[in-house]
Amino acid sequence: MYFLINDLHYFKDDILRVLLIAMKKILIVEDEEELAVNISEILTDLDYNVARIVDNAKDALAFLEHNPVDLVLMDIMIKGDLDGIDLAYKVREIYEIPIVFSTAYSGTEYLERISSDIHEGYLMKPFTVDSLKTAVFFGLKRFEERKASPKETPKGSLKVMDKGYLVPIPFSEILYLKADGLYTKIFTKVKSYLVRDILKSFDEKLPGEQFFRVHKSFLVNVSHVSSFNAKKINLGETAIPIRRGLYKELIEKLHIEK
C-alpha cells in the first residue's frame, strides 16, 4: 500500500483548498488496481469527485469523449500500446484539461519526453497523502493560471500514426525529419517515427518560421540548432549537412545579426 489513510480531517481545514476543489472531477489513469482504488478513496476524502478509473489509453479517450473532467491523474506506465506520455499528448491535443503525471520511474528517458506544455505536475511513487493532495491542488491551480495568462507562442503539432494510434507530436518536440525513399523519419529527443509520406509533404505542413529544408534529405527545427557552419548544422550530438548556398538563408532564419 502506498498510503496510510488516516488524519484526513486535517486537510479539510484548508479553506483555500476547499474553494479551489469545489467537487472537481478527476479521471484516474492507473494500471495498478489496488493503488488506483486507494487513490480514489483518498481523493474522495479530500472532497474531489473521482469520475472514473481506467488502466489504458483507449478507455481513457472513450470516457473523455462523453464525460468532461477537471484533471487527469496520469500514470506513465499503463496498459496498451500507448503509454501515459503518449496519451497525455493526445488528450492535450483534443481537450483543455490539466494533467498530473505519477510514476515510479525517474530516468531521463521518461522525463525528457514530457514537455512542460502537457502537464501541470509530476508525482513520484511511492507518494504520501500530503504529496498527492499538493500535486492535485497545484495542478488545478497552475492550469487556471495558464488560462488566465496564455502563452503568446502559437501551439501546434504534427499528427502521425504510431502502432495504430493517431499521435500528435508538438512542433517544439521535433528535432528534424529525414527523407527515406517514400517514407520520412521524424526524430524527437527520445523517440523516432517512420511515416509513409515524402519529406516534401512535411515541408508544406510544418510552419516555415520554425522548420527549414537545409538539404534535399533533411528538414530541421531551427529552434534546436546548437551550432553551425557553411557545411553542417549541429542539433545537440546530431550533425545535419547543409546544401550549398543555404548558409546565408539559415543565418536569416535564425535571426543572427552579422
C-alpha positions as CSV (number, residue, x, y, z in Angstrom):
1,M,0.0,0.0,0.0
2,Y,1.3,3.5,-0.9
3,F,-0.8,5.3,1.7
4,L,-1.9,5.2,5.3
5,I,-5.4,6.6,5.2
6,N,-5.6,8.5,8.5
7,D,-6.0,12.0,9.8
8,L,-7.5,13.2,6.5
9,H,-9.8,15.5,8.5
10,Y,-6.7,17.7,8.9
11,F,-6.7,18.7,5.3
12,K,-10.4,19.8,5.4
13,D,-9.5,22.8,7.4
14,D,-7.7,24.3,4.5
15,I,-10.2,26.9,3.2
16,L,-8.3,27.8,0.1
17,R,-8.1,24.2,-0.9
18,V,-11.9,23.7,-0.4
19,L,-12.7,26.7,-2.5
20,L,-10.5,25.5,-5.4
21,I,-11.7,21.9,-5.2
22,A,-15.4,22.6,-5.3
23,M,-16.0,18.9,-6.2
24,K,-13.6,18.9,-9.1
25,K,-13.9,15.8,-11.3
26,I,-10.8,13.7,-11.6
27,L,-10.0,10.9,-14.1
28,I,-7.5,8.4,-12.7
29,V,-5.4,6.5,-15.3
30,E,-3.6,3.8,-13.4
31,D,-2.9,0.2,-14.2
32,E,-2.3,-1.0,-10.5
33,E,-5.8,-1.8,-9.4
34,E,-5.1,-1.7,-5.6
35,L,-3.3,1.6,-5.9
36,A,-6.0,3.1,-8.1
37,V,-8.7,2.3,-5.6
38,N,-6.5,3.7,-2.8
39,I,-6.0,6.9,-4.7
40,S,-9.7,7.2,-5.4
41,E,-10.6,6.8,-1.7
42,I,-8.1,9.5,-0.7
43,L,-9.3,11.9,-3.3
44,T,-12.9,11.4,-2.3
45,D,-12.0,12.1,1.3
46,L,-10.3,15.2,0.1
47,D,-13.6,16.3,-1.4
48,Y,-12.8,15.5,-5.0
49,N,-15.1,13.6,-7.3
50,V,-13.4,10.6,-8.9
51,A,-15.1,10.4,-12.3
52,R,-13.6,7.0,-13.4
53,I,-10.6,4.7,-13.0
54,V,-9.2,3.3,-16.2
55,D,-5.9,1.5,-17.0
56,N,-5.3,2.1,-20.7
57,A,-5.4,4.9,-23.3
58,K,-8.3,3.5,-25.3
59,D,-10.7,3.6,-22.3
60,A,-9.4,7.0,-21.2
61,L,-10.1,8.6,-24.6
62,A,-13.5,6.9,-24.8
63,F,-14.5,8.2,-21.4
64,L,-13.3,11.7,-22.1
65,E,-15.2,11.9,-25.3
66,H,-18.5,12.0,-23.4
67,N,-17.5,13.0,-19.9
68,P,-15.8,16.3,-19.1
69,V,-13.3,16.2,-16.2
70,D,-11.3,18.9,-14.4
71,L,-8.0,17.0,-14.1
72,V,-6.3,13.7,-15.2
73,L,-4.0,11.9,-12.8
74,M,-1.9,10.0,-15.3
75,D,0.4,7.1,-14.6
76,I,3.2,6.8,-17.2
77,M,3.3,3.0,-17.4
78,I,-0.2,1.9,-18.4
79,K,-1.6,-1.0,-20.3
80,G,-1.9,-1.0,-24.1
81,D,0.3,0.3,-27.0
82,L,0.3,4.0,-25.8
83,D,2.0,4.8,-22.5
84,G,0.8,7.7,-20.3
85,I,3.1,10.3,-22.0
86,D,1.8,9.5,-25.5
87,L,-1.8,9.5,-24.1
88,A,-1.1,12.9,-22.4
89,Y,-0.1,14.4,-25.8
90,K,-3.3,13.0,-27.4
91,V,-5.5,14.3,-24.6
92,R,-4.0,17.7,-24.6
93,E,-4.4,18.0,-28.4
94,I,-8.2,17.4,-28.0
95,Y,-9.1,18.8,-24.6
96,E,-8.1,21.7,-22.3
97,I,-7.5,19.5,-19.2
98,P,-4.7,19.7,-16.6
99,I,-2.6,16.6,-16.3
100,V,-0.6,15.4,-13.3
101,F,1.8,12.5,-14.0
102,S,2.5,9.8,-11.5
103,T,5.3,7.3,-11.9
104,A,7.9,5.2,-10.1
105,Y,10.4,5.9,-12.9
106,S,12.8,8.8,-12.7
107,G,15.0,8.0,-15.6
108,T,15.7,10.7,-18.2
109,E,14.3,8.6,-21.0
110,Y,10.9,9.4,-19.5
111,L,11.5,12.9,-18.1
112,E,12.9,14.2,-21.4
113,R,9.7,13.1,-23.2
114,I,7.5,15.1,-21.0
115,S,7.0,18.6,-22.4
116,S,6.1,21.4,-20.0
117,D,3.2,22.1,-22.3
118,I,1.4,18.8,-21.5
119,H,1.4,18.7,-17.7
120,E,0.9,20.7,-14.5
121,G,2.6,18.4,-12.1
122,Y,4.7,15.3,-11.5
123,L,4.3,12.9,-8.7
124,M,6.9,10.2,-7.8
125,K,5.8,6.9,-6.4
126,P,5.6,5.9,-3.6
127,F,3.9,9.1,-2.5
128,T,2.1,10.2,0.6
129,V,-1.4,11.6,1.1
130,D,0.1,15.0,1.6
131,S,2.2,14.9,-1.7
132,L,-0.9,13.6,-3.6
133,K,-3.0,16.4,-2.2
134,T,-0.4,19.0,-3.0
135,A,0.2,17.7,-6.6
136,V,-3.5,17.7,-7.5
137,F,-4.2,21.1,-5.8
138,F,-1.3,22.8,-7.6
139,G,-2.1,21.0,-10.8
140,L,-5.5,22.7,-10.9
141,K,-4.1,26.0,-9.7
142,R,-1.3,26.1,-12.3
143,F,-3.8,25.3,-15.1
144,E,-6.1,28.1,-14.1
145,E,-3.1,30.5,-14.0
146,R,-2.1,29.4,-17.5
147,K,-5.6,30.0,-18.8
148,A,-5.5,33.5,-17.3
149,S,-2.1,34.3,-18.8
150,P,-1.9,32.3,-22.1
151,K,1.5,32.0,-23.9
152,E,2.0,34.1,-26.9
153,T,3.8,31.4,-28.8
154,P,1.4,29.5,-31.1
155,K,0.8,25.9,-30.4
156,G,0.7,23.2,-33.0
157,S,1.5,19.5,-33.6
158,L,2.2,17.1,-36.3
159,K,-0.2,14.1,-36.4
160,V,1.4,10.7,-37.2
161,M,0.2,7.1,-37.0
162,D,2.1,5.0,-34.5
163,K,1.1,1.5,-33.5
164,G,-2.4,2.0,-34.8
165,Y,-3.0,5.3,-33.0
166,L,-3.0,8.9,-34.2
167,V,-0.3,10.6,-32.1
168,P,0.1,14.4,-32.1
169,I,3.8,15.4,-31.8
170,P,4.2,19.0,-30.7
171,F,6.3,21.1,-33.2
172,S,8.6,22.1,-30.3
173,E,9.5,18.4,-29.7
174,I,10.6,17.7,-33.2
175,L,14.4,17.9,-33.8
176,Y,14.5,17.1,-37.5
177,L,12.9,15.0,-40.3
178,K,14.9,12.8,-42.7
179,A,13.8,11.5,-46.2
180,D,13.9,7.8,-46.6
181,G,12.6,7.0,-50.0
182,L,8.8,7.1,-49.9
183,Y,9.0,7.3,-46.2
184,T,10.1,10.1,-43.8
185,K,11.7,9.5,-40.4
186,I,10.7,12.0,-37.7
187,F,13.2,12.4,-34.8
188,T,12.4,13.8,-31.4
189,K,14.8,13.8,-28.4
190,V,13.9,10.4,-27.3
191,K,11.8,8.7,-30.0
192,S,11.6,8.4,-33.8
193,Y,8.6,7.7,-36.1
194,L,8.6,6.3,-39.6
195,V,5.8,7.7,-41.7
196,R,4.8,6.7,-45.2
197,D,5.0,10.1,-46.8
198,I,7.6,12.1,-48.7
199,L,9.6,14.8,-47.0
200,K,8.2,17.5,-49.3
201,S,4.8,16.9,-47.9
202,F,6.0,17.7,-44.3
203,D,7.8,20.7,-45.6
204,E,4.4,22.1,-46.7
205,K,2.7,21.1,-43.5
206,L,5.2,22.5,-40.9
207,P,5.4,26.2,-40.0
208,G,8.1,27.8,-42.2
209,E,9.3,30.2,-39.5
210,Q,10.3,27.2,-37.4
211,F,11.3,24.5,-39.9
212,F,13.9,24.8,-42.6
213,R,14.8,22.5,-45.5
214,V,18.6,22.6,-45.2
215,H,19.2,19.7,-47.5
216,K,17.2,17.6,-50.0
217,S,17.0,14.9,-47.4
218,F,16.7,16.9,-44.2
219,L,14.2,19.3,-42.6
220,V,15.3,20.8,-39.3
221,N,13.7,22.6,-36.4
222,V,15.8,25.7,-36.2
223,S,14.9,26.3,-32.5
224,H,17.1,23.2,-31.7
225,V,20.2,24.3,-33.6
226,S,23.1,24.5,-31.2
227,S,25.8,25.5,-33.7
228,F,26.5,25.5,-37.4
229,N,28.9,26.5,-40.2
230,A,28.7,26.5,-44.0
231,K,28.8,22.7,-44.2
232,K,26.7,21.4,-41.3
233,I,24.2,22.1,-38.5
234,N,24.6,20.6,-35.1
235,L,21.4,19.6,-33.2
236,G,23.0,18.5,-29.9
237,E,25.1,15.5,-30.9
238,T,23.5,15.1,-34.3
239,A,25.1,16.7,-37.3
240,I,23.0,17.6,-40.4
241,P,24.5,18.6,-43.7
242,I,23.6,22.0,-45.3
243,R,23.0,22.3,-49.0
244,R,25.5,24.6,-50.7
245,G,24.1,28.2,-51.0
246,L,21.8,28.0,-47.9
247,Y,24.2,29.2,-45.3
248,K,23.1,32.9,-45.7
249,E,19.4,31.9,-45.6
250,L,20.0,29.9,-42.5
251,I,21.6,32.9,-40.8
252,E,18.5,35.0,-41.6
253,K,16.2,32.2,-40.4
254,L,18.0,32.1,-37.1
255,H,17.8,36.0,-36.8
256,I,21.5,36.3,-36.4
257,E,23.0,39.7,-36.8
258,K,26.1,39.9,-38.9
